[in-house]
Amino acid sequence: MVFFSNEKLELWEYHENSDKPNFFGETTSEYEYVGTYTCDFQPLSQKDSYQEFGKTLEDAYKIYLDLNVPITDTMILRLEGKPETYSVTGTPIHNNHNILNHIKVIVQKQRQPAKLEKE
């Protein structure tokens, strides 16, 4: 259960499409919209970054989600109504404590936002 939800997060799953090869005959990548979920979106402090990864990550954030959100480490994430996209760093952590059930995800802002379009 997320107590301090402050954003709506769009989840996009990565797929390779062999039906539409690119100019070089390689498979093309595309993202399929999974859904929009409420979340607690916070900047990752330098201290947290160093404790988690042993180095400081630039443009890193931590996200807290409900346990029923179908998030994977290959997804691209976007805050609803904003152009920036984020990639998952590491693996989403499922914490099923007695009181605070949640998923914690560390994400990093992508330098070049992924092109995501809902059908």
N, C-alpha and C positions, 0 to 999 in steps of 0.2 A: 504494500500500500504506500503510495507516494503522498506525503503530507503537504509538501510545499510546491505543488505543480505551478509552474510559471510560464510554460510554453506548450505549444502543440508541435509534435515531431512527426514528420513524414518518413516512412521507411520505404526504401527502394531496394529490391533484390537484384543482384547481378546475374545475368544470363549471357551465354554465348549463342549467337544465332548463326548456324551453318547454312541456313536457307538463303541468306543474303550475304554472300562473300564480298569483301571489299575489292578494290582495284587489283590488289596483289593475290587474290584468291584465298585470303585468310578469313577466318570466321570474324564476324563483327560482334562487339559487345553492346548490350543494351540493358536497361534497367526497367523492371516491372514494379509498378506501384503496389505496395502491400496494404498500407493503411496509415491513418493518422492517429496518434496517441498522445495523451497528456503526459508531461514529464517535468522533472525538476532539472533545469539546465544551469550549470554553474561553471565559472572559469576554474581551471586547475591551477592551484598555486605552485610556485616554484618548489616549495618544501614537499608538497604531495607528489609532484612530478619526480623529484629526486628520490623520494622513498620508494616509489612504484617502479621506476625505470633506471635509476642510477644516473640520470642526466636530466637536464631541463629541456622540456619539449615546448616549442613555440606554438602559439595558437592552439593550445590543448584545453579541453573542457571535460567535465564529468557530468554524466546524465544518470538520473535515477528514474526507473520505470517500474510499473507493476509487473508481477511475475507472469501474467498472462500475455504479455507483449511478445510476439514472435520474432525477436531480433536475432540475427546471426552476425558473425564476424566479417562476412563478405558484403554486407549491405552498405549502401550510401544513404546518409541521413540529411534531411533538410528541415529547418524550422519553417513552419507554415507561413507563407507570405514573404519569405526572404530568399534572396538569390544564392547565398553561400551554401556550400555542401560540405559534408564532413565524412571522413572515413573512420572506421572503427580501428582502434589501436589495441592489439591483444584480443582477448576473448571476453565476451560479456560475462560478468560474475553474477551467479544466481545465489542470493542470500535468502534462505528460507528460515529466518529466525522466528521465534514464537510471536514476537510483537511486530517487528519491522520486516515484512516480506517485501523484497524488491530486487531489481536487477540493476547493477552498477555497470556503466559502460564508459570507457575513456575514448574520446574521439579527438581527431585532429582536423582542423580546417584545411581544405584542399586549396592549393595555390590557384589552380584553374578549376572553377566550379563545373561539375558534371552537368551535361544537358539532360534534364529530366522533364518529361512531358506526360501528363495524364491523358489517357484516351477517353 
